[in-house]
């Protein structure tokens, strides 16, 4: 089944029908006023070719740090004889207190080329925090896992779900991506002891039920389209052509109870370090899981007033 495609959707409808209902959607008119020419391989090489970028395999394992120009020249424009690209460039903005090859300065230079999608909320957020009800526009502020994804034809992000029950947004600038989506209800069929099934080469011993499982959605994301991967949805993404995208994660006020449940059940989740980083103006980084839950529950009451 194809992912539902909509346009001219209000923020209220997006929240109610897709965030609260936890349903994937593709919005086809959310990038119409963006400067797409700033997100071509040629432009990025010209402006940022010498910048060091993060290169990963299909399971989010960092492989190397190299120049953007080297990654594109090695992995783009490949012939059939070259075979598919194997590595994936995920160039994240700062998401923890360590010195690294973050992309914040590049996003700052590109901020006038794109904007907050008109239907995605920038208030009533839990992560990142809307302290004092301030707006958090995506091209001005930091968000968890905000990054520039550059991937050669054939490169892949294998099946996963996003951390701490967050939603993920993917905006497609250049090329196409094939996407398989599995409902959170299928977790027992696609996960085993913390490992995810390889949907294109499944191990039927580890995942004996997977032969009877089909994706809930199978689709191709094209330039100008924005997809929402809702909380807990498993997704597998392959670049069917050379591809350039922007992504980020967020949690809305309507999802605080879900977040608190996740923290209670997974108090040692190492990705909570990322959540704490985006709440550093409001909490201490040493805050324990129980204290974090209480913080969010108190915040939920305050957010209800804002949502009102």
Secondary structure in CASP SS format (residue, H / E / C, confidence):
PFRMAT SS
TARGET T0000
AUTHOR 0000-0000-0000
METHOD secondary structure of the structure
MODEL  1
X C 1.00
X C 1.00
X C 1.00
X C 1.00
X E 1.00
X E 1.00
X C 1.00
X C 1.00
X C 1.00
X C 1.00
X H 1.00
X H 1.00
X H 1.00
X H 1.00
X H 1.00
X H 1.00
X H 1.00
X H 1.00
X H 1.00
X H 1.00
X C 1.00
X C 1.00
X C 1.00
X C 1.00
X E 1.00
X E 1.00
X E 1.00
X C 1.00
X C 1.00
X C 1.00
X C 1.00
X C 1.00
X C 1.00
X C 1.00
X C 1.00
X H 1.00
X H 1.00
X H 1.00
X H 1.00
X C 1.00
X H 1.00
X H 1.00
X H 1.00
X H 1.00
X H 1.00
X H 1.00
X H 1.00
X H 1.00
X C 1.00
X C 1.00
X C 1.00
X E 1.00
X E 1.00
X E 1.00
X E 1.00
X E 1.00
X C 1.00
X C 1.00
X C 1.00
X C 1.00
X C 1.00
X E 1.00
X E 1.00
X E 1.00
X E 1.00
X E 1.00
X E 1.00
X H 1.00
X H 1.00
X H 1.00
X H 1.00
X H 1.00
X H 1.00
X H 1.00
X H 1.00
X C 1.00
X C 1.00
X C 1.00
X C 1.00
X H 1.00
X H 1.00
X H 1.00
X C 1.00
X C 1.00
X C 1.00
X C 1.00
X C 1.00
X E 1.00
X E 1.00
X E 1.00
X E 1.00
X E 1.00
X C 1.00
X C 1.00
X C 1.00
X C 1.00
X C 1.00
X C 1.00
X C 1.00
X C 1.00
X C 1.00
X C 1.00
X C 1.00
X H 1.00
X H 1.00
X H 1.00
X H 1.00
X H 1.00
X H 1.00
X H 1.00
X H 1.00
X H 1.00
X H 1.00
X C 1.00
X C 1.00
X C 1.00
X C 1.00
X C 1.00
X C 1.00
X C 1.00
X C 1.00
X C 1.00
X C 1.00
X C 1.00
X E 1.00
X E 1.00
X E 1.00
X C 1.00
X C 1.00
X C 1.00
X H 1.00
X H 1.00
X H 1.00
X C 1.00
X C 1.00
X C 1.00
X C 1.00
X C 1.00
X C 1.00
X C 1.00
X C 1.00
X C 1.00
X C 1.00
X C 1.00
X C 1.00
X C 1.00
X E 1.00
X E 1.00
X E 1.00
X E 1.00
X E 1.00
X C 1.00
X C 1.00
X C 1.00
X C 1.00
X E 1.00
X E 1.00
X E 1.00
X E 1.00
X E 1.00
X C 1.00
X C 1.00
X H 1.00
X H 1.00
X H 1.00
X C 1.00
X E 1.00
X E 1.00
X E 1.00
X E 1.00
X E 1.00
X E 1.00
X E 1.00
X E 1.00
X C 1.00
X C 1.00
X E 1.00
X E 1.00
X E 1.00
X E 1.00
X E 1.00
X E 1.00
X C 1.00
X H 1.00
X H 1.00
X H 1.00
X H 1.00
X H 1.00
X H 1.00
X H 1.00
X E 1.00
X E 1.00
X C 1.00
X C 1.00
X E 1.00
X E 1.00
X C 1.00
X C 1.00
X C 1.00
X C 1.00
X C 1.00
X C 1.00
X C 1.00
X C 1.00
X C 1.00
X C 1.00
X C 1.00
X C 1.00
X C 1.00
X H 1.00
X H 1.00
X H 1.00
X C 1.00
X C 1.00
X C 1.00
X C 1.00
X E 1.00
X E 1.00
X E 1.00
X E 1.00
X E 1.00
X C 1.00
X C 1.00
X C 1.00
X C 1.00
X E 1.00
X E 1.00
X E 1.00
X E 1.00
X C 1.00
X C 1.00
X C 1.00
X C 1.00
X E 1.00
X E 1.00
X E 1.00
X E 1.00
X E 1.00
X E 1.00
X C 1.00
X C 1.00
X C 1.00
X E 1.00
X E 1.00
X E 1.00
X E 1.00
X E 1.00
X E 1.00
X E 1.00
X E 1.00
X E 1.00
X E 1.00
X H 1.00
X H 1.00
X H 1.00
X H 1.00
X H 1.00
X H 1.00
X H 1.00
X H 1.00
X H 1.00
X H 1.00
X H 1.00
X H 1.00
X H 1.00
X C 1.00
X C 1.00
X C 1.00
X C 1.00
X C 1.00
X C 1.00
X H 1.00
X H 1.00
X H 1.00
X H 1.00
X H 1.00
X H 1.00
X C 1.00
X C 1.00
X C 1.00
X C 1.00
X C 1.00
X C 1.00
X C 1.00
X C 1.00
X C 1.00
X C 1.00
X C 1.00
X H 1.00
X H 1.00
X H 1.00
X H 1.00
X H 1.00
X H 1.00
X H 1.00
X H 1.00
X H 1.00
X H 1.00
X H 1.00
X H 1.00
X H 1.00
X H 1.00
X H 1.00
X H 1.00
X H 1.00
X H 1.00
X H 1.00
X C 1.00
END
